[in-house]
Amino acid sequence: MRANEETLDRVIRVVLGVGLLSLLLVWSVPGWGLIGLVGLIPLIPGLTGYRLTYVLLGGIDTFRGIA
């Protein structure tokens, strides 16, 4: 798999994913644990640099725009 995300895109996804996952540590509000698990959705592509959704949408490549 070739990376299809720009560095800024990856950084934003990792920060957002880690932020949401940090809600797993805060148990004071019911339901935050589930929201925290949603943090895996941006975190995994952010760490790998590969976004399957971009491929499924017709080859969007944030390095060069539409492929």
C-alpha positions as CSV (number, residue, x, y, z in Angstrom):
1,M,0.0,0.0,0.0
2,R,1.3,3.4,-1.0
3,A,0.7,6.3,1.4
4,N,-2.1,8.5,0.0
5,E,-2.2,11.1,2.8
6,E,-0.3,14.3,3.2
7,T,1.8,14.8,6.4
8,L,-0.6,17.5,7.7
9,D,-3.6,15.3,7.1
10,R,-1.9,12.4,9.0
11,V,-0.9,14.7,11.9
12,I,-4.5,16.0,12.2
13,R,-5.9,12.4,12.2
14,V,-3.4,11.2,14.8
15,V,-4.1,14.1,17.1
16,L,-7.8,13.7,16.8
17,G,-7.6,9.9,17.3
18,V,-5.4,10.2,20.4
19,G,-7.7,12.9,21.7
20,L,-10.8,10.8,21.3
21,L,-9.0,7.7,22.7
22,S,-8.0,9.8,25.8
23,L,-11.7,9.9,26.6
24,L,-11.5,6.3,27.6
25,L,-9.4,7.4,30.6
26,V,-12.2,9.8,31.7
27,W,-15.1,7.8,33.1
28,S,-17.1,10.6,34.7
29,V,-19.6,11.0,31.8
30,P,-21.5,7.9,30.6
31,G,-21.0,7.1,27.0
32,W,-17.5,8.7,26.6
33,G,-16.0,5.3,26.4
34,L,-17.8,4.6,23.2
35,I,-16.8,8.0,21.8
36,G,-13.2,7.2,22.8
37,L,-13.3,4.0,20.7
38,V,-14.4,6.1,17.7
39,G,-10.9,7.6,18.0
40,L,-9.5,4.4,16.2
41,I,-11.2,5.5,13.0
42,P,-8.9,8.5,12.4
43,L,-5.9,7.1,14.3
44,I,-5.3,4.0,12.2
45,P,-5.2,5.8,8.8
46,G,-3.2,8.6,10.4
47,L,-0.5,6.2,11.6
48,T,-0.3,4.1,8.4
49,G,-0.7,7.0,5.9
50,Y,-3.2,5.0,3.9
51,R,-6.8,5.8,3.7
52,L,-9.0,3.1,2.1
53,T,-11.9,5.5,1.8
54,Y,-9.9,7.7,-0.6
55,V,-9.4,4.7,-2.9
56,L,-13.0,3.7,-2.7
57,L,-14.1,7.3,-3.6
58,G,-12.2,7.2,-6.9
59,G,-8.6,7.6,-6.2
60,I,-8.4,10.8,-4.1
61,D,-4.8,11.4,-3.3
62,T,-4.0,14.3,-0.9
63,F,-0.5,14.5,-2.3
64,R,-1.8,15.5,-5.7
65,G,-5.6,15.9,-5.5
66,I,-7.7,13.7,-7.7
67,A,-5.7,10.8,-9.2
